[in-house]
């Protein structure tokens, strides 16, 4: 066991309500991403973002679409004081040829 410390922002790691509170906090972000017209789709199902705990995966069939999703997250983060950690961010592309 470690030392007790006050939680000044965010949610308690491992707390029973933490996943629920996080999902409520970012539900509008998911709505904005879905309605952006960018991102991956399987049929009519939007698959442009997947969230688990405090991780967000953005997926798009194009680099431009992915950049648009990142900008939406950036704007949302500024509005709601969410800090995305660029040191923990990764990009991967699949396919050949030039990126569009």
One Martini backbone bead per residue (centre of mass of N, CA, C, O) as a GRO file, in nm:
protein
  100
    1UNK     BB    1   0.098   0.036   0.020
    2UNK     BB    2   0.039   0.360  -0.009
    3UNK     BB    3   0.000   0.678  -0.002
    4UNK     BB    4  -0.205   0.923   0.060
    5UNK     BB    5  -0.401   1.122  -0.179
    6UNK     BB    6  -0.527   1.378  -0.343
    7UNK     BB    7  -0.792   1.446  -0.565
    8UNK     BB    8  -0.801   1.716  -0.811
    9UNK     BB    9  -0.842   1.530  -1.071
   10UNK     BB   10  -1.040   1.329  -1.212
   11UNK     BB   11  -1.010   0.980  -1.162
   12UNK     BB   12  -1.001   0.695  -0.997
   13UNK     BB   13  -0.794   0.443  -1.002
   14UNK     BB   14  -1.009   0.164  -0.994
   15UNK     BB   15  -1.274   0.275  -0.977
   16UNK     BB   16  -1.600   0.194  -1.010
   17UNK     BB   17  -1.687   0.484  -1.152
   18UNK     BB   18  -1.470   0.568  -1.361
   19UNK     BB   19  -1.573   0.458  -1.639
   20UNK     BB   20  -1.844   0.607  -1.630
   21UNK     BB   21  -1.740   0.899  -1.597
   22UNK     BB   22  -1.571   0.899  -1.853
   23UNK     BB   23  -1.805   0.843  -2.053
   24UNK     BB   24  -1.959   1.100  -1.985
   25UNK     BB   25  -1.725   1.305  -2.049
   26UNK     BB   26  -1.693   1.176  -2.370
   27UNK     BB   27  -1.968   1.160  -2.526
   28UNK     BB   28  -1.943   1.421  -2.703
   29UNK     BB   29  -1.693   1.331  -2.858
   30UNK     BB   30  -1.818   1.092  -3.000
   31UNK     BB   31  -2.033   1.254  -3.144
   32UNK     BB   32  -1.839   1.437  -3.306
   33UNK     BB   33  -1.687   1.213  -3.453
   34UNK     BB   34  -1.931   1.077  -3.590
   35UNK     BB   35  -2.031   1.369  -3.728
   36UNK     BB   36  -1.774   1.445  -3.920
   37UNK     BB   37  -1.728   1.219  -4.169
   38UNK     BB   38  -1.508   1.067  -4.033
   39UNK     BB   39  -1.373   0.768  -4.045
   40UNK     BB   40  -1.448   0.455  -3.972
   41UNK     BB   41  -1.644   0.202  -4.153
   42UNK     BB   42  -1.905  -0.050  -4.112
   43UNK     BB   43  -2.088   0.041  -4.313
   44UNK     BB   44  -2.289   0.231  -4.083
   45UNK     BB   45  -2.068   0.181  -3.873
   46UNK     BB   46  -1.894   0.349  -3.639
   47UNK     BB   47  -1.509   0.313  -3.608
   48UNK     BB   48  -1.329   0.585  -3.533
   49UNK     BB   49  -1.377   0.502  -3.218
   50UNK     BB   50  -1.201   0.373  -2.929
   51UNK     BB   51  -1.286   0.306  -2.586
   52UNK     BB   52  -1.064   0.251  -2.294
   53UNK     BB   53  -1.084   0.391  -2.031
   54UNK     BB   54  -0.814   0.627  -2.111
   55UNK     BB   55  -0.841   0.529  -2.409
   56UNK     BB   56  -0.780   0.629  -2.758
   57UNK     BB   57  -0.898   0.526  -3.079
   58UNK     BB   58  -0.812   0.624  -3.407
   59UNK     BB   59  -0.994   0.579  -3.726
   60UNK     BB   60  -0.885   0.586  -4.078
   61UNK     BB   61  -0.863   0.570  -4.436
   62UNK     BB   62  -0.720   0.856  -4.384
   63UNK     BB   63  -0.511   1.110  -4.305
   64UNK     BB   64  -0.716   1.341  -4.314
   65UNK     BB   65  -0.926   1.208  -4.129
   66UNK     BB   66  -0.741   1.174  -3.886
   67UNK     BB   67  -0.675   1.475  -3.849
   68UNK     BB   68  -0.965   1.557  -3.792
   69UNK     BB   69  -0.997   1.390  -3.532
   70UNK     BB   70  -0.766   1.524  -3.377
   71UNK     BB   71  -0.885   1.813  -3.383
   72UNK     BB   72  -1.138   1.744  -3.224
   73UNK     BB   73  -0.988   1.656  -2.969
   74UNK     BB   74  -0.837   1.915  -2.921
   75UNK     BB   75  -1.083   2.100  -2.890
   76UNK     BB   76  -1.216   1.939  -2.659
   77UNK     BB   77  -0.978   1.960  -2.460
   78UNK     BB   78  -0.982   2.269  -2.434
   79UNK     BB   79  -1.277   2.295  -2.334
   80UNK     BB   80  -1.240   2.040  -2.093
   81UNK     BB   81  -0.951   1.992  -1.980
   82UNK     BB   82  -0.794   1.786  -2.171
   83UNK     BB   83  -0.502   1.579  -2.160
   84UNK     BB   84  -0.301   1.489  -2.414
   85UNK     BB   85  -0.043   1.250  -2.469
   86UNK     BB   86   0.208   1.259  -2.704
   87UNK     BB   87   0.402   1.033  -2.581
   88UNK     BB   88   0.145   0.811  -2.612
   89UNK     BB   89   0.145   0.845  -2.917
   90UNK     BB   90   0.030   0.678  -3.221
   91UNK     BB   91   0.114   0.575  -3.564
   92UNK     BB   92  -0.058   0.383  -3.824
   93UNK     BB   93  -0.008   0.230  -4.142
   94UNK     BB   94  -0.178   0.093  -4.428
   95UNK     BB   95  -0.031   0.021  -4.711
   96UNK     BB   96   0.038   0.160  -5.013
   97UNK     BB   97   0.194   0.416  -5.117
   98UNK     BB   98   0.054   0.711  -5.084
   99UNK     BB   99  -0.053   0.937  -4.871
  100UNK     BB  100  -0.395   1.100  -4.810
   0.00000   0.00000   0.00000
